[in-house]
Amino acid sequence: MPVRTTYDAGAACWIDRISAEPAGAEAFYAALLGWEYAEEGGYRTARSAGELVAGFGTAPGRLELWVVYLAAKDLDATAARVVELGGTVVLAPLDAGENGRLLLAADPAGTLVGFWQGRRADGVVLADETGAACRYELHVPETAAVAGFYAGLGADPAIRLVADPSGPAHWLVHFGVDSLTGAVRTALAAGARVTGYDDGSVRLLDARGARFGLVATDVPASAA
């Protein structure tokens, strides 16, 4: 299993499922991916095969989405750079227990994006494997609106910018599964809805309406 212990600045290093009802969101991904959950300092974490893969948080209103966090080595400098590049600081840098500091921002397209400066572990421990995040896409009406923002922050080129005029800007995190057909069947039974297909992957809405994707782990990333 690809276990990660460090992340270069700009790499996708953490994901949050934000929900008005996290318990319902947790139940969906437990049924689909076999995740198990624990309370850690007032925050819920998800594990696959015993390894850390995601977090779950409560949001006011009706927010139902996945948020991607990029690794940062100097969060205060990152906050200033976000503003310089046309973004907005939503939540100024703050301590997140003993593990590190976080920052929440909105990019020029309005997408919520996080930044994480870890003190010990840098983020998600299990990645690019069945049951874990395998691919990160940012869907925006026009990629030109955000390309300079993410390039200026040193974002990993592996994070795909996708021109998608069909809806609001959003992150699309793809999770690895052994059998795409079987996983889609399980997702539908748990209340999901398919929104599209690509070669080797499927786009869906989970039971509470958050966008996500599934990708077969036997399909190379370049072909998925």
N, C-alpha and C positions, 0 to 999 in steps of 0.2 A: 504494500500500500504506500502511495506517495505521502509520507508524513512531512509536514512543513514546520520548521522551527524559526525561520527568519524570512523576512520579505524585504526586497529592495524598495526604496521610496517610489511611490507611484503605482505599485502593484496592488491588485485587488486582494485584500487580506482578511476581510470580515464581511459578513452579511447579517442583516437584521430583517426579520419578518415583523412588520409593524401592523397592528390590528386593533380594532375597537374591542375585539373579543379574542385575545390570544389563546385561550383554552381551545376554542373551536379550530383555530389555525393549527395548533399543536396536534390535535387529534387527526387532522387531515394528513399531515406529513408523517405522523407515526404510522398511519395505515398504508401510506404510499411507499415510504422509504425506510420504515422500521426504526425511526429515530426514537431515542429515549431522552427524557428531560430531567433537569435538576435546577434547583434554586441556588443561585450563587450571588450573595450580597444584594438581594432584592431584584435580581435579574435572572431570567430564565435562559438556560443554555441547552442546546441540542447536541447529542452525540450519536455517531454511527460507528458500530463496531468498537465502542468504547472511546472513540476519538472525537474531539470537538469539531463541530461543523457549522454551527450557526447560533444566533441568538433570537429571542422573541421578546417584543416589547409592546406596551400598551400606548395607544395614541388617542388623543381627543378627537371628537368628531367621527368621521367615517373613513379615515385613512386605512386602506388595505393595500399594502405594497411591500416589495422587497427593497431594501436600501443596501447599496454596495459601499464599503469603506475602502479607501486607498491608504496604504502605509505612508506615514510621514515621520521624519526624523526631528523636525522642529515645528511643532504645531502652531506656535504663535506667528512664525514667519509664514506658514501656510495660510493662516487666516488673512494676513495682510495681502498675500499674493492672490487669494480668491477675489478680493475686492478689486485689486488692480486689473484683473483679467475679466471683469464684468459680472462676477458672481455676487451672491449675497450671503453673508454669514447669518445663519438661522439660529445656531446655538454656539456661543463663543467657547473657546477651549476650556474644558473643565476636567477634573479628576474623575475617573471611573473606578472607584475603589483603589486597590493596590496594584492593579494590573497595568494601568496606563492612563492616557488622557484621550478625549475624543473631541471632535469638532463636527458640526453639521452645517452644511451650506446648500445653497441652491445654485445650479449652474445657469448660464444665460438663457437656457431653454426652460428653466423652472424645475428641473429634475433635482430631487433631494439626493445629495451625495455626502457621505461621511468620510472623515479622515481619522486615523488611529495612530497614536504614538505609544507603542507598547513598552512597558518597563521590563517585562520578562519575556513571556511568549508574545510574539508579534501579531498573532491573529488566529485564523482557522488553522487547525492542526492537520486535518485530513482534507486533501484536495485532489481533484482529477481522478476520482475513483468512484465506483458504485456507491450510491448513498450520499455523495458529497457534491459540492459545486464543481463543475467541470468547464464551464464557459460563461463569460460575462459579455452581454451586449447592452448598449445604450441606444434605445430607439427614440429618435427625435424627428420632427417634421423636416428639418434641414440640417444636415451634418455640419455645414459651414458655420452654423450658429454656435457650435460648441467645440469644434475641432481645435481652435486656438486656445480655448480655456484649458482643455485637458493636456494639450501639448505643453502649454506654459507651466503646468503643474508636474510635468514629467510623468504623466500617466503611461502605464505599460501599453505598448502597441498591441498586445494580445487582447486588450479590451476593444471590442468591435463597436464602431459607430455605424448605426443602421438608419438609413433614411426611411421613415415610416410616417406618411401623412395621415394614416387611418385613425389616429387617436392622440391623446396627450403624451408628452415625453415620459419615458419610463425605463427603468432597468429591467432586463430580462435575464435572470439567472437560470442557467441550465444545470440540471442535476443528472448525474450518471445513473443509468439502470442497466441491468444485464439483458433484459428483454424489453424492447420498446413496446411491442404489441401487448405484452402482459402488463406492463406498467401503465399504459394508457387505459387498459380495461380496469385496473385497480383504481386509477384516478377517477374515472367516470363513475364507478360504483360508490366512491367516497364523495361525490358531488361536484366534480370538476367539469369543465366544458372545453372542448378543443376549439382553438381559434385559427390554427393553421399548421401546415406541414412543410418541413424542409427536408433535404436529403439527409437522412440519418437522425432527424430530430423532430420534435413536435412542440408547438406552442399551445399553452393552455391558460385558463383561469382556474384558480383553486376554488374550493367550496365557498370561500368568502369573497371571491372576486379579484384576488391579486394575480398578476401575470407572472408566469414562470415557464420554463421549458424543460423538456426531458431529452436526453441524448444517449444513444447506445454507447456503452463504454468500449465496445470493440471497434468503433468507428474512429479513425484518426481525427484529431482536432482540426486539421487542415481541410478535411473532407466533410466534417459534420455540418 
